[in-house]
Amino acid sequence: MLRPDYPIVTERLALRPLVPADAAALHAYQSRADVCRDIPYRPRSLEEVESRLGSPERTRSTLDEAGQAIVLAVVLRAGGKLVGDVMLAWTSSEHRSGEIGYVVNPDHQGHGYASEASHAMLRLGFDQLGLHRIIARVDARNGASCAVLRRLGMRQEAHLVENEWFKGEWTDEVDYAMLAAEWRAALRARD
Ligand SMILES: CC(C)(COP(=O)(O)OP(=O)(O)OC[C@H]1O[C@@H](n2cnc3c(N)ncnc32)[C@H](O)[C@@H]1OP(=O)(O)O)[C@@H](O)C(=O)NCCC(=O)NCCS
């Protein structure tokens, strides 16, 4: 069970559940073909974004059981602009496993916001939900995303060759992971 206190505050960011008023800011990047190239969804219309924001399951603020995911808005503390979104999925309670994901508006990439927000999601997963292992799955061509995961201290575990028929072509997937023990060791090394 995960019931965070919101907003989750990091050095430069505040993370909070999505609300209907976020539609325009989300649409600004979720509608872009370059943003969607390596992620599961296709560019979204404003109507689609608004409809998703009307769904309690897609705007949930807690994880009550495995199989659920939270997607949080990534907001700049200075100015309050929504610059992206991050996801934590609780995959299995038996195996205490989860998965993270992240998207940042190209206008705000190159500042470390994806890494900073994802670090907070790892903290939620390991320290609050008590996960044993968190993974991330990336299109092998997505160098920017692989760099985020390396920055977070996640290990590359696998390169799956042409494992998915994705948006009209065979694509390779790279899998990254981190264990709770590795998370704690990395925190100790920082101190
Ligand atoms: C993947 C994605 C989130 C990466 O965004 P990003 O802004 O490059 O990632 P980070 O937040 O880690 O920022 C890193 C960059 O900020 C720079 N930076 C500046 N200040 C920084 C700081 N304080 N801390 C860390 N990095 C900083 C880094 O040097 C790096 O720049 P570089 O790419 O020129 O080397 C972005 O490309 C994206 O949204 N892509 C589309 C969606 C997607 O593919 N999501 C992932 C699916 S698996």
Ligand as a Chemical Component Dictionary entry (heavy atoms), coordinates in Angstrom:
data_LIG
# 
_chem_comp.id                   LIG 
_chem_comp.type                 NON-POLYMER 
_chem_comp.pdbx_formal_charge   0 
_chem_comp.three_letter_code    LIG 
# 
loop_
_chem_comp_atom.comp_id 
_chem_comp_atom.atom_id 
_chem_comp_atom.alt_atom_id 
_chem_comp_atom.type_symbol 
_chem_comp_atom.charge 
_chem_comp_atom.model_Cartn_x 
_chem_comp_atom.model_Cartn_y 
_chem_comp_atom.model_Cartn_z 
_chem_comp_atom.pdbx_ordinal 
LIG C1  C1  C 0 13.846 10.270 -21.923 1  
LIG C2  C2  C 0 13.720 11.747 -21.556 2  
LIG C3  C3  C 0 12.761 11.905 -20.401 3  
LIG C4  C4  C 0 15.108 12.263 -21.159 4  
LIG O1  O1  O 0 15.017 13.649 -20.857 5  
LIG P1  P1  P 0 16.347 14.457 -20.429 6  
LIG O2  O2  O 0 15.953 15.820 -20.124 7  
LIG O3  O3  O 0 17.402 14.227 -21.473 8  
LIG O4  O4  O 0 16.806 13.634 -19.151 9  
LIG P2  P2  P 0 17.381 14.165 -17.770 10 
LIG O5  O5  O 0 16.317 14.746 -16.975 11 
LIG O6  O6  O 0 18.131 13.047 -17.145 12 
LIG O7  O7  O 0 18.385 15.322 -18.198 13 
LIG C5  C5  C 0 19.671 14.983 -18.636 14 
LIG C6  C6  C 0 20.285 16.125 -19.383 15 
LIG O8  O8  O 0 20.181 17.310 -18.590 16 
LIG C7  C7  C 0 21.501 17.814 -18.335 17 
LIG N1  N1  N 0 21.452 18.449 -17.000 18 
LIG C8  C8  C 0 21.432 19.775 -16.775 19 
LIG N2  N2  N 0 21.327 20.035 -15.480 20 
LIG C9  C9  C 0 21.262 18.841 -14.851 21 
LIG C10 C10 C 0 21.125 18.456 -13.504 22 
LIG N3  N3  N 0 21.033 19.375 -12.525 23 
LIG N4  N4  N 0 21.081 17.144 -13.201 24 
LIG C11 C11 C 0 21.175 16.208 -14.174 25 
LIG N5  N5  N 0 21.287 16.509 -15.495 26 
LIG C12 C12 C 0 21.336 17.834 -15.821 27 
LIG C13 C13 C 0 22.398 16.616 -18.474 28 
LIG O9  O9  O 0 23.721 16.988 -18.753 29 
LIG C14 C14 C 0 21.746 15.920 -19.649 30 
LIG O10 O10 O 0 22.048 16.628 -20.816 31 
LIG P3  P3  P 0 22.594 15.879 -22.145 32 
LIG O11 O11 O 0 21.461 15.034 -22.636 33 
LIG O12 O12 O 0 22.942 16.987 -23.058 34 
LIG O13 O13 O 0 23.750 15.054 -21.685 35 
LIG C15 C15 C 0 13.217 12.575 -22.768 36 
LIG O14 O14 O 0 14.082 12.385 -23.852 37 
LIG C16 C16 C 0 11.796 12.203 -23.183 38 
LIG O15 O15 O 0 10.822 12.613 -22.577 39 
LIG N6  N6  N 0 11.674 11.411 -24.267 40 
LIG C17 C17 C 0 10.372 11.038 -24.807 41 
LIG C18 C18 C 0 9.653  10.065 -23.902 42 
LIG C19 C19 C 0 10.484 8.851  -23.590 43 
LIG O16 O16 O 0 11.152 8.297  -24.455 44 
LIG N7  N7  N 0 10.439 8.424  -22.317 45 
LIG C20 C20 C 0 11.159 7.272  -21.847 46 
LIG C21 C21 C 0 10.471 6.021  -22.172 47 
LIG S1  S1  S 0 11.385 4.612  -21.612 48 
# 
loop_
_chem_comp_bond.comp_id 
_chem_comp_bond.atom_id_1 
_chem_comp_bond.atom_id_2 
_chem_comp_bond.value_order 
_chem_comp_bond.pdbx_ordinal 
LIG C1  C2  SING 1  
LIG C2  C3  SING 2  
LIG C2  C4  SING 3  
LIG C2  C15 SING 4  
LIG C4  O1  SING 5  
LIG O1  P1  SING 6  
LIG P1  O2  DOUB 7  
LIG P1  O3  SING 8  
LIG P1  O4  SING 9  
LIG O4  P2  SING 10 
LIG P2  O5  DOUB 11 
LIG P2  O6  SING 12 
LIG P2  O7  SING 13 
LIG O7  C5  SING 14 
LIG C5  C6  SING 15 
LIG C6  O8  SING 16 
LIG C6  C14 SING 17 
LIG O8  C7  SING 18 
LIG C7  N1  SING 19 
LIG C7  C13 SING 20 
LIG N1  C8  SING 21 
LIG N1  C12 SING 22 
LIG C8  N2  DOUB 23 
LIG N2  C9  SING 24 
LIG C9  C10 SING 25 
LIG C9  C12 DOUB 26 
LIG C10 N3  SING 27 
LIG C10 N4  DOUB 28 
LIG N4  C11 SING 29 
LIG C11 N5  DOUB 30 
LIG N5  C12 SING 31 
LIG C13 O9  SING 32 
LIG C13 C14 SING 33 
LIG C14 O10 SING 34 
LIG O10 P3  SING 35 
LIG P3  O11 DOUB 36 
LIG P3  O12 SING 37 
LIG P3  O13 SING 38 
LIG C15 O14 SING 39 
LIG C15 C16 SING 40 
LIG C16 O15 DOUB 41 
LIG C16 N6  SING 42 
LIG N6  C17 SING 43 
LIG C17 C18 SING 44 
LIG C18 C19 SING 45 
LIG C19 O16 DOUB 46 
LIG C19 N7  SING 47 
LIG N7  C20 SING 48 
LIG C20 C21 SING 49 
LIG C21 S1  SING 50 
# 
